[in-house]
Amino acid sequence: MTDIKTIEEALYSYIPKNTIYEKNLVDSMRYSMEAGGKRIRPTLTLAFAELLGATAKEAMPFACAVEMIHTYSLIHDDLPCMDDDDMRRGKPSNHKVYGEDIALLAGDALQSLAFDTMTLDETIDLSGYEKACKCVSILSRYCGTIGMVGGQVIDLEYENKNATLDIITEMDKKKTGGLIKAACLMGCVVGNANSDELLAAEKYAENIGLAFQIVDDILDVTSTEQELGKPIGSDAENNKTNYVTELGIDECKALVDKLTIEAIESLSVFKGDTSYLVTLAKKLATRTN
């Protein structure tokens, strides 16, 4: 499986170079791109592509694209008009360093760069027009209204309101799960997955995505700011309901275990070695940051 260092080398290679008048913007983009992170989404794209017999080189532009979208979302998520967080991954949030205006534009530019990356001539040469077009469609769908952005809107709408568990689930499936689903499905497209494999990847993504967010809710209550690298207790501060407020920590942990088992079981349709994806699902369920 491709390591994080290789992913990051590819990711940084797409950042514009030799800019003069836009230097502050590019520095802002690079600041958040290089802030670290688990690189879960690009790893999933590569893992599913390689599981199905494709090469990391074929899948890498799409893996990088989903991470660019994720990075833009984090920049915007920290803005005062959203979660108003001053720290991200143990460092000052982008807008605390570059100002709200440049941070906003850096997010916009990363979103544009993601789709540019997926349609470059060298990307088309590796994957072909049809696969590139399908991946553009998938990422567009799941980062937009019915995915990540839609989930963020639900999140904002239910500040200072009591959301039902159904609403919380819908929000988390979109806000957190949307890009995870896109990552898995793009890997499948690159690897020429059949319909059963696409459905299995979608189920895997939905389960680990929801489990990931529930773990986030648990850590927001049980962890420290030093461990997470970002402020804790933000949901309570903003009077947001989440899985912990609705179910309690013990029931949340049980639900994470259930979702992880279902994610692993969904991989049974694949003929290749799924051990990496099994291990990843377990690791995400037991993470401490």
ZADO-1210 file (C-alpha; in nm, 4 decimals, padded with zeros to 6 digits):
<atoms>
<atom x="00.0000" y="00.0000" z="00.0000" code="MET" pos="1"/>
<atom x="00.1253" y="00.3486" z="-00.0893" code="THR" pos="2"/>
<atom x="00.2643" y="00.5299" z="00.2146" code="ASP" pos="3"/>
<atom x="00.1670" y="00.8775" z="00.3353" code="ILE" pos="4"/>
<atom x="00.4986" y="01.0303" z="00.2310" code="LYS" pos="5"/>
<atom x="00.4391" y="00.9322" z="-00.1317" code="THR" pos="6"/>
<atom x="00.0862" y="01.0717" z="-00.1173" code="ILE" pos="7"/>
<atom x="00.2117" y="01.4002" z="00.0241" code="GLU" pos="8"/>
<atom x="00.4880" y="01.4340" z="-00.2346" code="GLU" pos="9"/>
<atom x="00.2283" y="01.3965" z="-00.5087" code="ALA" pos="10"/>
<atom x="-00.0121" y="01.6310" z="-00.3316" code="LEU" pos="11"/>
<atom x="00.2400" y="01.9112" z="-00.2923" code="TYR" pos="12"/>
<atom x="00.3527" y="01.8740" z="-00.6547" code="SER" pos="13"/>
<atom x="00.0161" y="02.0109" z="-00.7697" code="TYR" pos="14"/>
<atom x="00.0432" y="02.3355" z="-00.5721" code="ILE" pos="15"/>
<atom x="00.1084" y="02.6256" z="-00.8150" code="PRO" pos="16"/>
<atom x="00.4700" y="02.7374" z="-00.8350" code="LYS" pos="17"/>
<atom x="00.6557" y="03.0534" z="-00.9379" code="ASN" pos="18"/>
<atom x="00.3652" y="03.2784" z="-00.8458" code="THR" pos="19"/>
<atom x="00.4363" y="03.6450" z="-00.7820" code="ILE" pos="20"/>
<atom x="00.1190" y="03.8462" z="-00.7304" code="TYR" pos="21"/>
<atom x="-00.0685" y="03.5448" z="-00.5878" code="GLU" pos="22"/>
<atom x="00.2107" y="03.4397" z="-00.3500" code="LYS" pos="23"/>
<atom x="00.0116" y="03.5085" z="-00.0325" code="ASN" pos="24"/>
<atom x="-00.2734" y="03.2932" z="-00.1621" code="LEU" pos="25"/>
<atom x="-00.0456" y="03.0043" z="-00.2578" code="VAL" pos="26"/>
<atom x="00.1358" y="03.0258" z="00.0761" code="ASP" pos="27"/>
<atom x="-00.2022" y="03.0017" z="00.2496" code="SER" pos="28"/>
<atom x="-00.2972" y="02.6967" z="00.0404" code="MET" pos="29"/>
<atom x="00.0338" y="02.5306" z="00.1151" code="ARG" pos="30"/>
<atom x="00.0093" y="02.6130" z="00.4870" code="TYR" pos="31"/>
<atom x="-00.3058" y="02.4056" z="00.5272" code="SER" pos="32"/>
<atom x="-00.2038" y="02.1342" z="00.2806" code="MET" pos="33"/>
<atom x="00.1193" y="02.0800" z="00.4734" code="GLU" pos="34"/>
<atom x="-00.0415" y="02.0934" z="00.8182" code="ALA" pos="35"/>
<atom x="-00.0414" y="01.7148" z="00.8393" code="GLY" pos="36"/>
<atom x="-00.3346" y="01.4870" z="00.9053" code="GLY" pos="37"/>
<atom x="-00.4065" y="01.1196" z="00.8590" code="LYS" pos="38"/>
<atom x="-00.4622" y="01.1429" z="00.4808" code="ARG" pos="39"/>
<atom x="-00.7479" y="00.8951" z="00.5223" code="ILE" pos="40"/>
<atom x="-00.9382" y="00.9965" z="00.2103" code="ARG" pos="41"/>
<atom x="-00.6524" y="00.9690" z="-00.0422" code="PRO" pos="42"/>
<atom x="-00.5458" y="00.6470" z="00.1254" code="THR" pos="43"/>
<atom x="-00.8935" y="00.5027" z="00.0676" code="LEU" pos="44"/>
<atom x="-00.8886" y="00.6004" z="-00.3002" code="THR" pos="45"/>
<atom x="-00.5546" y="00.4282" z="-00.3485" code="LEU" pos="46"/>
<atom x="-00.6497" y="00.1249" z="-00.1401" code="ALA" pos="47"/>
<atom x="-00.9633" y="00.0475" z="-00.3415" code="PHE" pos="48"/>
<atom x="-00.7892" y="00.1124" z="-00.6737" code="ALA" pos="49"/>
<atom x="-00.5020" y="-00.1196" z="-00.5831" code="GLU" pos="50"/>
<atom x="-00.7423" y="-00.3818" z="-00.4433" code="LEU" pos="51"/>
<atom x="-00.9010" y="-00.3956" z="-00.7881" code="LEU" pos="52"/>
<atom x="-00.5715" y="-00.4200" z="-00.9746" code="GLY" pos="53"/>
<atom x="-00.5061" y="-00.0578" z="-01.0708" code="ALA" pos="54"/>
<atom x="-00.1773" y="00.1154" z="-00.9983" code="THR" pos="55"/>
<atom x="-00.1188" y="00.3900" z="-00.7443" code="ALA" pos="56"/>
<atom x="00.0034" y="00.6116" z="-01.0287" code="LYS" pos="57"/>
<atom x="-00.3336" y="00.5838" z="-01.2063" code="GLU" pos="58"/>
<atom x="-00.5292" y="00.6640" z="-00.8906" code="ALA" pos="59"/>
<atom x="-00.3019" y="00.9312" z="-00.7420" code="MET" pos="60"/>
<atom x="-00.4531" y="01.2405" z="-00.9126" code="PRO" pos="61"/>
<atom x="-00.7959" y="01.1461" z="-00.7771" code="PHE" pos="62"/>
<atom x="-00.6527" y="01.0685" z="-00.4344" code="ALA" pos="63"/>
<atom x="-00.4899" y="01.4115" z="-00.4278" code="CYS" pos="64"/>
<atom x="-00.8090" y="01.5793" z="-00.5472" code="ALA" pos="65"/>
<atom x="-01.0199" y="01.4448" z="-00.2615" code="VAL" pos="66"/>
<atom x="-00.7577" y="01.5602" z="-00.0105" code="GLU" pos="67"/>
<atom x="-00.7601" y="01.9081" z="-00.1656" code="MET" pos="68"/>
<atom x="-01.1361" y="01.9231" z="-00.1165" code="ILE" pos="69"/>
<atom x="-01.0995" y="01.8010" z="00.2414" code="HIS" pos="70"/>
<atom x="-00.8344" y="02.0662" z="00.3124" code="THR" pos="71"/>
<atom x="-01.0482" y="02.3435" z="00.1685" code="TYR" pos="72"/>
<atom x="-01.3377" y="02.2288" z="00.3867" code="SER" pos="73"/>
<atom x="-01.1225" y="02.2485" z="00.7001" code="LEU" pos="74"/>
<atom x="-01.0098" y="02.6036" z="00.6165" code="ILE" pos="75"/>
<atom x="-01.3696" y="02.7144" z="00.5719" code="HIS" pos="76"/>
<atom x="-01.4924" y="02.5138" z="00.8725" code="ASP" pos="77"/>
<atom x="-01.2608" y="02.7093" z="01.1037" code="ASP" pos="78"/>
<atom x="-01.3756" y="03.0526" z="00.9828" code="LEU" pos="79"/>
<atom x="-01.5602" y="03.2805" z="01.2285" code="PRO" pos="80"/>
<atom x="-01.8809" y="03.2455" z="01.0261" code="CYS" pos="81"/>
<atom x="-01.8666" y="02.8668" z="01.0731" code="MET" pos="82"/>
<atom x="-01.7111" y="02.6995" z="01.3789" code="ASP" pos="83"/>
<atom x="-01.4810" y="02.9917" z="01.4635" code="ASP" pos="84"/>
<atom x="-01.1886" y="02.7723" z="01.5716" code="ASP" pos="85"/>
<atom x="-00.8444" y="02.9212" z="01.6280" code="ASP" pos="86"/>
<atom x="-00.6466" y="02.5950" z="01.6148" code="MET" pos="87"/>
<atom x="-00.6224" y="02.3105" z="01.3633" code="ARG" pos="88"/>
<atom x="-00.3855" y="02.0128" z="01.3970" code="ARG" pos="89"/>
<atom x="-00.1932" y="02.1850" z="01.6728" code="GLY" pos="90"/>
<atom x="-00.1289" y="02.5017" z="01.4691" code="LYS" pos="91"/>
<atom x="-00.3153" y="02.8331" z="01.4302" code="PRO" pos="92"/>
<atom x="-00.6047" y="02.8026" z="01.1862" code="SER" pos="93"/>
<atom x="-00.5467" y="02.9389" z="00.8378" code="ASN" pos="94"/>
<atom x="-00.7472" y="03.2569" z="00.8945" code="HIS" pos="95"/>
<atom x="-00.5505" y="03.3339" z="01.2121" code="LYS" pos="96"/>
<atom x="-00.2320" y="03.3419" z="01.0032" code="VAL" pos="97"/>
<atom x="-00.3456" y="03.4821" z="00.6682" code="TYR" pos="98"/>
<atom x="-00.6680" y="03.6625" z="00.7549" code="GLY" pos="99"/>
<atom x="-01.0261" y="03.5677" z="00.6797" code="GLU" pos="100"/>
<atom x="-01.0192" y="03.7009" z="00.3246" code="ASP" pos="101"/>
<atom x="-00.7154" y="03.5031" z="00.2079" code="ILE" pos="102"/>
<atom x="-00.8268" y="03.1917" z="00.3996" code="ALA" pos="103"/>
<atom x="-01.1629" y="03.2017" z="00.2234" code="LEU" pos="104"/>
<atom x="-00.9935" y="03.2389" z="-00.1149" code="LEU" pos="105"/>
<atom x="-00.7399" y="02.9648" z="-00.0361" code="ALA" pos="106"/>
<atom x="-01.0282" y="02.7253" z="00.0214" code="GLY" pos="107"/>
<atom x="-01.1879" y="02.8336" z="-00.3058" code="ASP" pos="108"/>
<atom x="-00.8583" y="02.7877" z="-00.4897" code="ALA" pos="109"/>
<atom x="-00.8052" y="02.4376" z="-00.3463" code="LEU" pos="110"/>
<atom x="-01.1513" y="02.3377" z="-00.4629" code="GLN" pos="111"/>
<atom x="-01.0703" y="02.4568" z="-00.8145" code="SER" pos="112"/>
<atom x="-00.7315" y="02.2862" z="-00.8026" code="LEU" pos="113"/>
<atom x="-00.8954" y="01.9526" z="-00.7191" code="ALA" pos="114"/>
<atom x="-01.0977" y="01.9480" z="-01.0403" code="PHE" pos="115"/>
<atom x="-00.8082" y="02.0830" z="-01.2434" code="ASP" pos="116"/>
<atom x="-00.5927" y="01.7962" z="-01.1127" code="THR" pos="117"/>
<atom x="-00.8478" y="01.5348" z="-01.2193" code="MET" pos="118"/>
<atom x="-00.8658" y="01.6682" z="-01.5739" code="THR" pos="119"/>
<atom x="-00.5025" y="01.7466" z="-01.6524" code="LEU" pos="120"/>
<atom x="-00.3651" y="01.5955" z="-01.9722" code="ASP" pos="121"/>
<atom x="-00.1370" y="01.3636" z="-01.7752" code="GLU" pos="122"/>
<atom x="-00.4341" y="01.2430" z="-01.5673" code="THR" pos="123"/>
<atom x="-00.6327" y="01.1667" z="-01.8813" code="ILE" pos="124"/>
<atom x="-00.3313" y="00.9876" z="-02.0313" code="ASP" pos="125"/>
<atom x="-00.3205" y="00.7581" z="-01.7264" code="LEU" pos="126"/>
<atom x="-00.6889" y="00.6895" z="-01.6692" code="SER" pos="127"/>
<atom x="-00.8768" y="00.7892" z="-01.9837" code="GLY" pos="128"/>
<atom x="-01.1564" y="01.0393" z="-02.0324" code="TYR" pos="129"/>
<atom x="-01.4374" y="00.8114" z="-01.9134" code="GLU" pos="130"/>
<atom x="-01.2860" y="00.7334" z="-01.5732" code="LYS" pos="131"/>
<atom x="-01.1828" y="01.0943" z="-01.5192" code="ALA" pos="132"/>
<atom x="-01.5334" y="01.2141" z="-01.6031" code="CYS" pos="133"/>
<atom x="-01.6914" y="00.9615" z="-01.3641" code="LYS" pos="134"/>
<atom x="-01.4573" y="01.0672" z="-01.0854" code="CYS" pos="135"/>
<atom x="-01.5310" y="01.4353" z="-01.1436" code="VAL" pos="136"/>
<atom x="-01.9014" y="01.3543" z="-01.1185" code="SER" pos="137"/>
<atom x="-01.8579" y="01.1542" z="-00.7970" code="ILE" pos="138"/>
<atom x="-01.6467" y="01.4158" z="-00.6205" code="LEU" pos="139"/>
<atom x="-01.8725" y="01.7004" z="-00.7360" code="SER" pos="140"/>
<atom x="-02.1768" y="01.5186" z="-00.6008" code="ARG" pos="141"/>
<atom x="-02.0406" y="01.4242" z="-00.2617" code="TYR" pos="142"/>
<atom x="-01.8688" y="01.7540" z="-00.1826" code="CYS" pos="143"/>
<atom x="-02.1796" y="01.9546" z="-00.2732" code="GLY" pos="144"/>
<atom x="-02.5422" y="01.9938" z="-00.1724" code="THR" pos="145"/>
<atom x="-02.6193" y="01.6250" z="-00.1113" code="ILE" pos="146"/>
<atom x="-02.2814" y="01.5685" z="00.0513" code="GLY" pos="147"/>
<atom x="-02.0316" y="01.7685" z="00.2542" code="MET" pos="148"/>
<atom x="-02.1739" y="02.1181" z="00.2005" code="VAL" pos="149"/>
<atom x="-02.5288" y="02.0002" z="00.2611" code="GLY" pos="150"/>
<atom x="-02.4182" y="01.8370" z="00.5846" code="GLY" pos="151"/>
<atom x="-02.2519" y="02.1596" z="00.6971" code="GLN" pos="152"/>
<atom x="-02.5763" y="02.3482" z="00.6333" code="VAL" pos="153"/>
<atom x="-02.7681" y="02.1018" z="00.8521" code="ILE" pos="154"/>
<atom x="-02.5010" y="02.1505" z="01.1193" code="ASP" pos="155"/>
<atom x="-02.5471" y="02.5286" z="01.1103" code="LEU" pos="156"/>
<atom x="-02.9262" y="02.5066" z="01.1039" code="GLU" pos="157"/>
<atom x="-02.9363" y="02.3016" z="01.4232" code="TYR" pos="158"/>
<atom x="-02.7101" y="02.5139" z="01.6417" code="GLU" pos="159"/>
<atom x="-02.9035" y="02.5942" z="01.9599" code="ASN" pos="160"/>
<atom x="-03.1725" y="02.3452" z="01.8562" code="LYS" pos="161"/>
<atom x="-03.2466" y="01.9883" z="01.9612" code="ASN" pos="162"/>
<atom x="-03.1805" y="01.7713" z="01.6576" code="ALA" pos="163"/>
<atom x="-03.3222" y="01.4205" z="01.6490" code="THR" pos="164"/>
<atom x="-03.0933" y="01.1221" z="01.6051" code="LEU" pos="165"/>
<atom x="-03.2212" y="01.0851" z="01.2474" code="ASP" pos="166"/>
<atom x="-03.1187" y="01.4427" z="01.1690" code="ILE" pos="167"/>
<atom x="-02.7780" y="01.3961" z="01.3314" code="ILE" pos="168"/>
<atom x="-02.7238" y="01.0787" z="01.1284" code="THR" pos="169"/>
<atom x="-02.8240" y="01.2516" z="00.8049" code="GLU" pos="170"/>
<atom x="-02.5898" y="01.5411" z="00.8825" code="MET" pos="171"/>
<atom x="-02.2943" y="01.3162" z="00.9643" code="ASP" pos="172"/>
<atom x="-02.3453" y="01.0916" z="00.6617" code="LYS" pos="173"/>
<atom x="-02.3160" y="01.4014" z="00.4448" code="LYS" pos="174"/>
<atom x="-02.0721" y="01.6294" z="00.6257" code="LYS" pos="175"/>
<atom x="-01.8190" y="01.3633" z="00.7238" code="THR" pos="176"/>
<atom x="-01.9233" y="01.0643" z="00.5163" code="GLY" pos="177"/>
<atom x="-01.9621" y="01.2388" z="00.1811" code="GLY" pos="178"/>
<atom x="-01.5929" y="01.2742" z="00.1025" code="LEU" pos="179"/>
<atom x="-01.5126" y="00.9316" z="00.2460" code="ILE" pos="180"/>
<atom x="-01.7690" y="00.7819" z="00.0107" code="LYS" pos="181"/>
<atom x="-01.6296" y="00.9805" z="-00.2821" code="ALA" pos="182"/>
<atom x="-01.2781" y="00.8626" z="-00.2009" code="ALA" pos="183"/>
<atom x="-01.3765" y="00.4955" z="-00.1990" code="CYS" pos="184"/>
<atom x="-01.5908" y="00.5165" z="-00.5122" code="LEU" pos="185"/>
<atom x="-01.3261" y="00.7007" z="-00.7142" code="MET" pos="186"/>
<atom x="-01.0770" y="00.4262" z="-00.6310" code="GLY" pos="187"/>
<atom x="-01.3302" y="00.1725" z="-00.7509" code="CYS" pos="188"/>
<atom x="-01.3844" y="00.3596" z="-01.0776" code="VAL" pos="189"/>
<atom x="-01.0106" y="00.3663" z="-01.1465" code="VAL" pos="190"/>
<atom x="-00.9988" y="-00.0078" z="-01.0744" code="GLY" pos="191"/>
<atom x="-01.2949" y="-00.0925" z="-01.3038" code="ASN" pos="192"/>
<atom x="-01.5173" y="-00.2156" z="-01.0219" code="ALA" pos="193"/>
<atom x="-01.8384" y="-00.3965" z="-01.1083" code="ASN" pos="194"/>
<atom x="-02.1772" y="-00.2963" z="-00.9661" code="SER" pos="195"/>
<atom x="-02.1537" y="-00.5315" z="-00.6663" code="ASP" pos="196"/>
<atom x="-01.8088" y="-00.3982" z="-00.5782" code="GLU" pos="197"/>
<atom x="-01.9277" y="-00.0383" z="-00.6062" code="LEU" pos="198"/>
<atom x="-02.2179" y="-00.1102" z="-00.3697" code="LEU" pos="199"/>
<atom x="-01.9845" y="-00.2844" z="-00.1261" code="ALA" pos="200"/>
<atom x="-01.7406" y="00.0088" z="-00.1307" code="ALA" pos="201"/>
<atom x="-02.0281" y="00.2485" z="-00.0728" code="GLU" pos="202"/>
<atom x="-02.1462" y="00.0467" z="00.2278" code="LYS" pos="203"/>
<atom x="-01.7923" y="00.0288" z="00.3667" code="TYR" pos="204"/>
<atom x="-01.7583" y="00.4060" z="00.3281" code="ALA" pos="205"/>
<atom x="-02.0938" y="00.4828" z="00.4914" code="GLU" pos="206"/>
<atom x="-02.0120" y="00.2682" z="00.7924" code="ASN" pos="207"/>
<atom x="-01.6585" y="00.3905" z="00.8555" code="ILE" pos="208"/>
<atom x="-01.7647" y="00.7492" z="00.7854" code="GLY" pos="209"/>
<atom x="-02.0382" y="00.7395" z="01.0475" code="LEU" pos="210"/>
<atom x="-01.8130" y="00.5538" z="01.2916" code="ALA" pos="211"/>
<atom x="-01.5437" y="00.8175" z="01.2353" code="PHE" pos="212"/>
<atom x="-01.7806" y="01.1006" z="01.3270" code="GLN" pos="213"/>
<atom x="-01.9121" y="00.9228" z="01.6353" code="ILE" pos="214"/>
<atom x="-01.5534" y="00.8744" z="01.7535" code="VAL" pos="215"/>
<atom x="-01.5013" y="01.2480" z="01.6920" code="ASP" pos="216"/>
<atom x="-01.8025" y="01.3213" z="01.9141" code="ASP" pos="217"/>
<atom x="-01.6613" y="01.0957" z="02.1862" code="ILE" pos="218"/>
<atom x="-01.3155" y="01.2558" z="02.1672" code="LEU" pos="219"/>
<atom x="-01.4691" y="01.6038" z="02.1848" code="ASP" pos="220"/>
<atom x="-01.5821" y="01.5071" z="02.5353" code="VAL" pos="221"/>
<atom x="-01.3074" y="01.2731" z="02.6573" code="THR" pos="222"/>
<atom x="-00.9848" y="01.4000" z="02.4972" code="SER" pos="223"/>
<atom x="-00.7662" y="01.7070" z="02.5502" code="THR" pos="224"/>
<atom x="-00.6861" y="01.9967" z="02.3199" code="GLU" pos="225"/>
<atom x="-00.3216" y="01.8860" z="02.3157" code="GLN" pos="226"/>
<atom x="-00.4121" y="01.5341" z="02.1996" code="GLU" pos="227"/>
<atom x="-00.6527" y="01.6486" z="01.9287" code="LEU" pos="228"/>
<atom x="-00.4617" y="01.9547" z="01.8117" code="GLY" pos="229"/>
<atom x="-00.7842" y="02.1557" z="01.8054" code="LYS" pos="230"/>
<atom x="-01.0327" y="02.2976" z="02.0575" code="PRO" pos="231"/>
<atom x="-01.2474" y="02.0483" z="02.2475" code="ILE" pos="232"/>
<atom x="-01.6011" y="02.0909" z="02.3753" code="GLY" pos="233"/>
<atom x="-01.7014" y="02.2964" z="02.0727" code="SER" pos="234"/>
<atom x="-02.0324" y="02.1144" z="02.0271" code="ASP" pos="235"/>
<atom x="-02.1327" y="02.1852" z="02.3877" code="ALA" pos="236"/>
<atom x="-02.0198" y="02.5464" z="02.3529" code="GLU" pos="237"/>
<atom x="-02.2378" y="02.5869" z="02.0417" code="ASN" pos="238"/>
<atom x="-02.5290" y="02.3973" z="02.1991" code="ASN" pos="239"/>
<atom x="-02.5161" y="02.1258" z="01.9336" code="LYS" pos="240"/>
<atom x="-02.6679" y="01.7846" z="01.9835" code="THR" pos="241"/>
<atom x="-02.4602" y="01.4898" z="01.8675" code="ASN" pos="242"/>
<atom x="-02.4325" y="01.1153" z="01.9194" code="TYR" pos="243"/>
<atom x="-02.2846" y="01.1516" z="02.2680" code="VAL" pos="244"/>
<atom x="-02.5553" y="01.3894" z="02.3904" code="THR" pos="245"/>
<atom x="-02.8242" y="01.1585" z="02.2513" code="GLU" pos="246"/>
<atom x="-02.6869" y="00.8141" z="02.3347" code="LEU" pos="247"/>
<atom x="-02.4113" y="00.8538" z="02.5920" code="GLY" pos="248"/>
<atom x="-02.0511" y="00.7430" z="02.5561" code="ILE" pos="249"/>
<atom x="-02.0971" y="00.3697" z="02.6227" code="ASP" pos="250"/>
<atom x="-02.3739" y="00.3298" z="02.3655" code="GLU" pos="251"/>
<atom x="-02.1718" y="00.5354" z="02.1187" code="CYS" pos="252"/>
<atom x="-01.8750" y="00.3013" z="02.1583" code="LYS" pos="253"/>
<atom x="-02.1003" y="00.0013" z="02.1012" code="ALA" pos="254"/>
<atom x="-02.2397" y="00.1630" z="01.7867" code="LEU" pos="255"/>
<atom x="-01.8873" y="00.2325" z="01.6557" code="VAL" pos="256"/>
<atom x="-01.8045" y="-00.1376" z="01.7039" code="ASP" pos="257"/>
<atom x="-02.1221" y="-00.2399" z="01.5181" code="LYS" pos="258"/>
<atom x="-02.0552" y="-00.0055" z="01.2260" code="LEU" pos="259"/>
<atom x="-01.6938" y="-00.1232" z="01.2007" code="THR" pos="260"/>
<atom x="-01.8002" y="-00.4875" z="01.1861" code="ILE" pos="261"/>
<atom x="-02.0535" y="-00.4069" z="00.9130" code="GLU" pos="262"/>
<atom x="-01.7877" y="-00.2159" z="00.7175" code="ALA" pos="263"/>
<atom x="-01.5509" y="-00.5126" z="00.7329" code="ILE" pos="264"/>
<atom x="-01.8239" y="-00.7588" z="00.6339" code="GLU" pos="265"/>
<atom x="-01.9062" y="-00.5517" z="00.3250" code="SER" pos="266"/>
<atom x="-01.5575" y="-00.6216" z="00.1861" code="LEU" pos="267"/>
<atom x="-01.6349" y="-00.9924" z="00.1384" code="SER" pos="268"/>
<atom x="-01.7416" y="-00.9377" z="-00.2245" code="VAL" pos="269"/>
<atom x="-01.3880" y="-00.8401" z="-00.3270" code="PHE" pos="270"/>
<atom x="-01.1583" y="-01.1150" z="-00.4560" code="LYS" pos="271"/>
<atom x="-00.8338" y="-00.9391" z="-00.3670" code="GLY" pos="272"/>
<atom x="-00.6587" y="-00.8909" z="-00.0339" code="ASP" pos="273"/>
<atom x="-00.8746" y="-00.6623" z="00.1811" code="THR" pos="274"/>
<atom x="-00.6584" y="-00.6858" z="00.4938" code="SER" pos="275"/>
<atom x="-00.5402" y="-00.3255" z="00.4665" code="TYR" pos="276"/>
<atom x="-00.8970" y="-00.1927" z="00.4535" code="LEU" pos="277"/>
<atom x="-00.9959" y="-00.4192" z="00.7443" code="VAL" pos="278"/>
<atom x="-00.7064" y="-00.2892" z="00.9525" code="THR" pos="279"/>
<atom x="-00.7853" y="00.0706" z="00.8593" code="LEU" pos="280"/>
<atom x="-01.1483" y="00.0353" z="00.9694" code="ALA" pos="281"/>
<atom x="-01.0380" y="-00.1032" z="01.3059" code="LYS" pos="282"/>
<atom x="-00.7728" y="00.1653" z="01.3477" code="LYS" pos="283"/>
<atom x="-01.0190" y="00.4475" z="01.2801" code="LEU" pos="284"/>
<atom x="-01.2614" y="00.3007" z="01.5337" code="ALA" pos="285"/>
<atom x="-01.0001" y="00.2999" z="01.8107" code="THR" pos="286"/>
<atom x="-00.8147" y="00.6247" z="01.7324" code="ARG" pos="287"/>
<atom x="-00.7353" y="00.8728" z="02.0074" code="THR" pos="288"/>
<atom x="-00.6922" y="01.1853" z="01.7945" code="ASN" pos="289"/>
</atoms>
